[in-house]
Amino acid sequence: MNLVTVVLLSFVIVAGVTVLASMALLKLWPVVQRGRLATSAGGSGGAESILRWSEQPAPGWQRTVERIGRAVGGSEQTVPSKYRQRLIWAGLYEPRAAVLFIGAKVALGALLGSAYFLYSSFVLLRVVPFSQLLAISLILAGIGFFLPDFWLSNRIKARQRDIVHALPDVLDLLMVCVEAGMGFDAAVARVAEQPESRHRPLYAELMRMHLEVRAGRPRPEALRALGGRTGVEEVKSMVGAFIQTEKLGTPLGKTLRVHADSARVQRRHRAEELAHLAPLKMLFPTVFFLMPAFFLVTLAPSVLGLLKLFKAIGTH
């Protein structure tokens, strides 16, 4: 083996080991993970802004549901405001989301009702009477019509729960940034653009509020819109305190410290309340599932002995 071959093999081996070690380092070591090396959301010029709607073409089923929603509910402006507000609380900001929601309600109701009606008409016509067939079809249509409302309510509850749980940590981070000398807008941007928390609801709402202020919207108006989009009373009280602090010129750091302490106390009280309710919630499964098995195990030998005794007495 000549010298050139040895040099090439050494170069390939060293390059391969270096690449594998770098990949393992980026994968396993938290200090240099890929997210830490990526550019932040606020500074990336090519990233899509959260204030813009997606311009990608919608799938075929989504276009069909949107046509149904427009035929039933009209345009985005004519949809009832309660649906728009609930969709905003759920984190769905696109104007056509309300039309899609109305279309999904109508489509699911018609699909479930007509599917059972057609199936029973062609398969179970001799077994199921027409009145019962019509009643079950209407019940399934009603279930399908209100199923999107159930999904939306669960999404709103989960999102608001996440916002309430993240509020003390966000206030602590804002307090640290403000007391370190940063302005309010810079502190909000610094907290909201963290890679590990960027997709959580409260951080996304803070980033949206920051971008609205940068786009020219007055800060008090953007803060009130933040409270309205979340639908959480704790966030609304925090927003009111920020606006009052800005009007009166009081130190923002003290306001953040007071609200952070209050949010931590409220979170601890919620955890204690759930802990106190846990034995009560465990009572019903214990009574209905554990106690019958316990009685069966403890009383079965005695019952079997009594049966044998009665059988012996009967034979004699």
C-alpha positions in Angstrom: 0.0 0.0 0.0 1.5 3.2 -1.2 1.6 6.6 0.7 -1.3 8.2 -1.3 -3.7 5.3 -0.4 -2.7 5.6 3.3 -3.4 9.3 3.2 -6.8 8.9 1.5 -7.9 6.2 3.9 -6.8 8.2 6.9 -8.7 11.2 5.6 -11.9 9.2 5.0 -11.7 7.6 8.4 -11.0 10.9 10.2 -13.8 12.6 8.3 -16.3 9.8 9.0 -15.5 9.7 12.7 -15.8 13.5 12.9 -19.2 13.5 11.1 -20.5 10.7 13.3 -19.2 12.4 16.5 -20.8 15.7 15.4 -24.2 14.0 14.8 -24.1 12.3 18.1 -23.1 15.5 19.8 -26.0 17.4 18.3 -28.4 14.6 19.1 -27.4 13.8 22.7 -25.8 16.9 24.3 -28.4 19.5 25.3 -26.0 22.4 25.3 -25.4 22.2 21.5 -28.6 20.8 20.3 -29.8 21.8 16.8 -32.5 24.1 18.2 -29.9 26.0 20.2 -27.9 26.6 17.0 -30.9 27.7 14.9 -31.8 31.3 14.4 -34.5 32.8 16.5 -38.1 33.3 15.3 -37.8 37.1 15.6 -34.6 37.3 13.6 -35.2 34.9 10.8 -36.0 36.7 7.6 -37.3 33.7 5.7 -39.7 32.4 8.4 -43.4 32.8 7.9 -45.0 35.3 10.1 -47.8 34.1 12.5 -49.8 37.2 11.5 -50.2 35.9 8.0 -52.6 33.1 6.9 -51.3 30.0 5.1 -51.4 30.3 1.4 -51.0 26.6 0.7 -53.9 25.0 -1.3 -56.4 23.3 0.9 -57.1 19.6 0.6 -60.2 18.5 -1.4 -62.3 17.5 1.7 -61.6 20.9 3.3 -62.7 22.7 0.2 -65.9 20.6 0.1 -66.6 21.4 3.8 -65.9 25.1 3.2 -68.4 25.1 0.3 -71.0 23.5 2.6 -70.3 26.1 5.3 -70.6 29.0 2.9 -73.9 27.6 1.6 -75.3 27.3 5.1 -73.7 30.0 7.1 -72.7 32.5 4.4 -69.4 34.4 4.4 -66.9 34.9 7.3 -68.6 38.2 8.2 -72.1 36.6 8.6 -71.0 33.7 10.8 -72.2 34.2 14.4 -69.7 35.9 16.6 -69.8 33.3 19.3 -68.3 30.7 16.9 -65.5 33.2 15.9 -64.7 33.9 19.5 -64.6 30.3 20.5 -62.4 29.4 17.6 -60.0 32.3 18.6 -59.9 30.9 22.1 -59.0 27.5 20.6 -56.1 29.1 18.7 -57.7 29.0 15.2 -57.4 32.6 13.8 -58.0 32.2 10.1 -61.2 33.9 9.0 -62.4 30.8 7.1 -62.1 28.7 10.2 -65.6 29.7 11.2 -67.0 28.7 7.8 -65.1 25.4 8.0 -66.6 24.8 11.5 -70.1 25.4 10.4 -69.6 23.2 7.3 -68.1 20.4 9.5 -71.2 20.5 11.8 -73.6 20.2 8.9 -71.5 17.6 7.0 -71.0 15.3 10.1 -74.7 15.5 11.0 -75.8 14.7 7.4 -73.2 11.9 7.1 -74.1 10.1 10.3 -77.8 10.4 9.8 -77.9 9.4 6.1 -75.3 6.6 6.6 -77.4 4.8 9.1 -80.6 5.5 7.2 -79.2 4.1 4.0 -77.6 1.1 5.6 -80.8 0.2 7.5 -82.9 0.8 4.5 -81.0 -1.7 2.3 -79.9 -4.2 4.9 -82.3 -4.1 7.9 -85.5 -3.0 6.3 -87.5 -6.1 7.4 -86.1 -5.9 11.0 -86.2 -2.2 11.9 -89.5 -0.4 11.7 -89.5 2.9 9.7 -90.3 5.0 12.8 -87.4 3.5 14.8 -85.2 3.9 11.8 -86.1 7.6 11.4 -85.7 8.2 15.2 -82.2 6.6 15.3 -81.1 8.5 12.2 -82.2 11.8 13.7 -80.4 11.0 16.9 -77.2 10.1 15.0 -77.5 13.3 13.0 -77.8 15.4 16.2 -74.7 13.7 17.6 -72.8 14.4 14.4 -74.0 18.0 14.4 -72.8 18.7 18.0 -69.6 16.6 17.8 -67.5 19.5 16.5 -68.7 21.6 19.5 -67.5 18.9 21.8 -64.1 18.8 20.1 -63.9 22.6 20.2 -64.8 22.8 23.9 -62.1 20.2 24.8 -59.5 22.1 22.7 -60.4 25.4 24.4 -60.1 23.8 27.9 -56.8 22.2 27.1 -55.4 25.4 25.6 -56.5 27.6 28.5 -55.2 25.0 31.0 -51.8 25.2 29.3 -51.9 29.0 29.4 -52.7 29.1 33.1 -50.0 26.6 33.9 -47.3 28.5 31.9 -48.3 31.9 33.2 -46.1 31.9 36.4 -43.0 30.8 34.5 -43.6 33.5 31.8 -44.0 36.2 34.5 -40.8 35.1 36.2 -38.9 35.3 32.9 -40.3 38.7 32.1 -39.4 39.9 35.6 -35.8 38.7 35.2 -35.4 40.3 31.8 -37.0 43.7 32.9 -34.9 43.8 36.1 -31.8 43.1 34.1 -32.4 46.4 32.2 -34.4 45.3 29.1 -37.4 47.1 27.9 -40.9 45.5 28.0 -41.0 44.8 24.2 -37.5 43.4 24.2 -38.3 41.2 27.2 -41.5 39.9 25.6 -39.5 39.1 22.4 -36.8 37.4 24.4 -39.2 35.2 26.3 -41.5 34.4 23.4 -38.7 33.3 20.9 -37.3 30.5 23.1 -37.0 27.4 20.8 -38.2 24.9 23.4 -41.4 26.9 24.2 -42.2 28.6 20.9 -45.2 26.3 20.1 -46.9 26.6 23.5 -50.0 28.8 23.4 -49.0 31.6 25.8 -45.6 32.0 24.2 -47.2 32.1 20.7 -49.7 34.7 22.0 -46.9 36.9 23.4 -45.0 36.6 20.1 -48.2 37.6 18.2 -48.7 40.6 20.5 -45.0 41.6 20.0 -45.3 41.5 16.3 -48.5 43.5 16.3 -46.8 46.2 18.3 -43.9 46.2 15.9 -46.4 46.5 13.0 -47.7 49.7 14.5 -50.6 48.7 16.7 -50.8 50.6 20.0 -49.4 48.6 22.9 -52.5 48.9 25.2 -54.7 47.8 22.3 -52.4 44.8 21.6 -52.4 43.9 25.3 -56.2 43.9 25.5 -56.3 41.8 22.3 -53.9 39.4 24.0 -56.3 39.0 26.9 -59.3 38.6 24.6 -57.6 35.9 22.5 -56.8 33.7 25.5 -60.1 34.0 27.4 -58.2 33.5 30.7 -59.1 35.8 33.6 -55.5 35.6 35.0 -54.1 36.9 31.7 -56.7 39.6 31.5 -55.8 40.8 35.0 -52.1 40.7 34.1 -52.8 42.8 30.9 -54.8 45.3 33.0 -51.9 45.7 35.4 -49.5 46.3 32.5 -51.7 48.9 31.0 -52.2 50.6 34.3 -48.4 50.5 35.0 -47.7 52.1 31.7 -50.2 54.9 32.3 -49.1 55.7 35.8 -45.4 55.3 35.1 -44.8 52.9 38.1 -41.9 50.4 37.9 -42.8 47.4 35.8 -40.4 45.1 37.7 -42.4 45.4 40.9 -45.7 44.7 39.1 -44.2 41.6 37.4 -42.9 40.4 40.8 -46.3 40.8 42.5 -48.2 39.0 39.7 -45.6 36.3 39.4 -45.9 35.5 43.2 -49.7 35.6 42.9 -49.7 33.3 39.9 -47.4 30.8 41.7 -49.6 30.8 44.7 -52.7 30.2 42.6 -51.0 27.3 40.8 -50.0 25.7 44.1 -53.6 26.1 45.3 -54.9 24.4 42.1 -52.5 21.6 42.6 -53.6 21.2 46.3 -57.3 21.2 45.2 -56.7 18.5 42.7 -54.8 16.5 45.3 -57.7 16.8 47.8 -60.2 15.7 45.1 -58.1 12.7 44.1 -59.4 10.4 47.0 -63.0 11.4 46.2 -62.5 10.6 42.5 -61.0 7.2 43.5 -63.9 6.3 45.7 -66.4 5.4 42.9 -64.0 3.1 41.0 -63.1 1.5 44.3 -66.7 0.9 45.2 -67.8 -0.4 41.8 -64.8 -2.4 40.7 -62.6 -3.3 43.7 -65.2 -4.0 46.5 -67.2 -6.6 44.5 -64.0 -8.5 43.8 -62.9 -8.1 47.4 -66.3 -9.5 48.7 -66.2 -12.3 46.3 -62.7 -13.4 47.4 -63.5 -13.1 51.1 -67.0 -14.5 51.2 -66.8 -17.2 48.5 -65.2 -19.9 50.8 -67.8 -19.3 53.5 -70.6 -19.4 51.0 -69.3 -22.6 49.5 -69.0 -24.1 53.0 -72.5 -23.2 53.8 -73.8 -24.7 50.6 -72.0 -28.0 51.3 -73.4 -28.0 54.8 -77.0 -27.4 53.5 -76.5 -30.1 50.9 -75.3 -32.6 53.6 -78.2 -31.7 55.9 -80.6 -32.2 52.9 -79.2 -35.6 52.1 -79.6 -36.8 55.7 
